[in-house]
Amino acid sequence: MDRRRFLRGLGAGAAMLALPGCASARQRRVANKQPNFVFFLIDDLGWTDVGCFGSGFYETPNIDRLASQGMKFTNAYAACPVCSPTRGSILTGKYPARLGITQWIGGPNQPTEYKHFMDLEEVTIAEAMKGAGYATAFVGKWHLGNKPYYPDKQGFDVNIGGDSSGSPPTYFYPYKTANRALEEMPAGGEEGEYLTDRLTSESLKWLDANRDKPFLLYLSHYAVHTPIQSKLALTDKYKAKVGKLPKTDGAKFTPVYGKYRTKMVQDNAAYAGMVQSVDESVGRVMTRLEELGVADNTIVIFMSDNGGLSTVPNEGPTCNLPLRAGKGWLYEGGIREPMIIKWPGVVQAGSECGEPVTSTDFYPTMLEMAGMRLRPEQHVDGVSLVPLLTEKGKLKRKAIYWHYPHYHGSGNRPSGAVRAGDYKLIEWYENGAVELYNLRDDISEKEDLAEKMPQKAAELKAMLAEWLKQVNAKMPASEPRNDFEVFEEARREQQANKR
């Protein structure tokens, strides 16, 4: 792809926005006024970690209110069960396997090598919108490469807090990150300052300064990633709430694989406090949009980058039930996400969509929302969700795919997956074994149908194999081994890297 020609085309497309004969999404805009965008990306937030998606323990009134004002997607997926690959898929509209970023950056290369940065030749959604006259800001976690590959090299006018870090050593100031991106935020910080609050405050300042032009604010919180730390008052609040939970029979975990178990209850007070701080961030931003008089022309997107951390040798901080497993796995708990889109004047308030969608779809969706020409040569794996948002059609897509050829600290082994309709197949690369599930009837993936439905399993396995060839996916380089030796070695290296 010719990057310069692409960007020139974006500018030309922006100049045509007001011309007659444009697509219906363009006609819905206020005359000659491009919509603003606020994109909330939360780290490690599980599918049921918010009230409107089923949590009865965490308190998320602002996120719930956002869902009541927009459309809730109940079959929304991250393109990978770990962060960096999904983040790249959102910004480029490409599957992680096509990008070459299949592991969280900083994780071990073995048994599969991967790219440790997002290529600068990729034309991100931020570059596309900047070419159409948008002011763009990135705030929070980047994790897509070191300094030569920072957000300011990928279409964002401003980068606040984004570097190669996957998580902060602490959520309280001073943050002490290796690349100092957080310590170098404007005006420094104050002792005891909480990172989620600070990133929100910086976002509000930027909104104040850019209210009179079309804008894209990409607020990518480090929360609720480890370390699990919340403000003391919130932790105490939820400790009291834990004490009032119904008594159980003592069973707190359900097996997933070997010694790895999934937590069965949401009862971590500090994690709950982190979730509440994220919710307060959403509320503060939404309130500021109202105060600035731009809420009616601002599209708000809410998404997580992978499932909640629940499956570890000891105890994970959250529970994804009824979904199986969590972060790091290609079971539903690792990839199904709480996704919401508010599009004032277009999306029916309080609506719900059960169509399977994935993180590559944001790029073409946002282009069409802004009245810009689609660029399928860039967002090659994404599909615009506008037909779903307007409830005037369905997506013309046969399947959604995943490729995670790595071991993960959650217990996952190298694997791939495909969802076509109600059926989902997982293939384990160690030995070629497959599992088949009907997600309509079995959202918890308890009944493996591979032996009962061999033809369906063979069909989906062939689809996955063909897709892996099409995207030139890198497969495990070492000899496949169906034991824990390779995995434990990779896990120790992960811990040494201090994700």
Protein Blocks (a to p, Z undefined) as FASTA:
>chain_A
ZZklmmmmmmmmmmmmmpghiafklmmpcehiacdddddddehiafklcfklopakbccf
klmmmmmmmccdfbbccfbfbfklmmmmmmnopafklnopabcehiafbfcdcdfbdcfk
bccfklmmmmnopacddehjeknocfklgfklnopabdghiafbfbdfbfcdcekiaklm
mmmgghiaaehiafklmmmmmmmmmmmmmmmbccddddddfblcdcddddfklmmmmmmm
mmmpccdehiabdcfbhjbccdfbdcbfklmmmmmmmmmmmmmmmmmmmmnopmmmcccd
dddfbdcdfbdfklcfbdfbfbeciehiabfklmpccdddddehkacghiacfbdcdfkl
mmmmmmmmnopacdfklmmmbccfklmmnopaccddfbdcdddfbdcfklpacdddddeh
jbccdddfknopacdddfklmmnomaccklmmmmlmmmmmmmmmmmmmmnopacdfbdcd
ddfklmmmmmmmmmmnoZZ
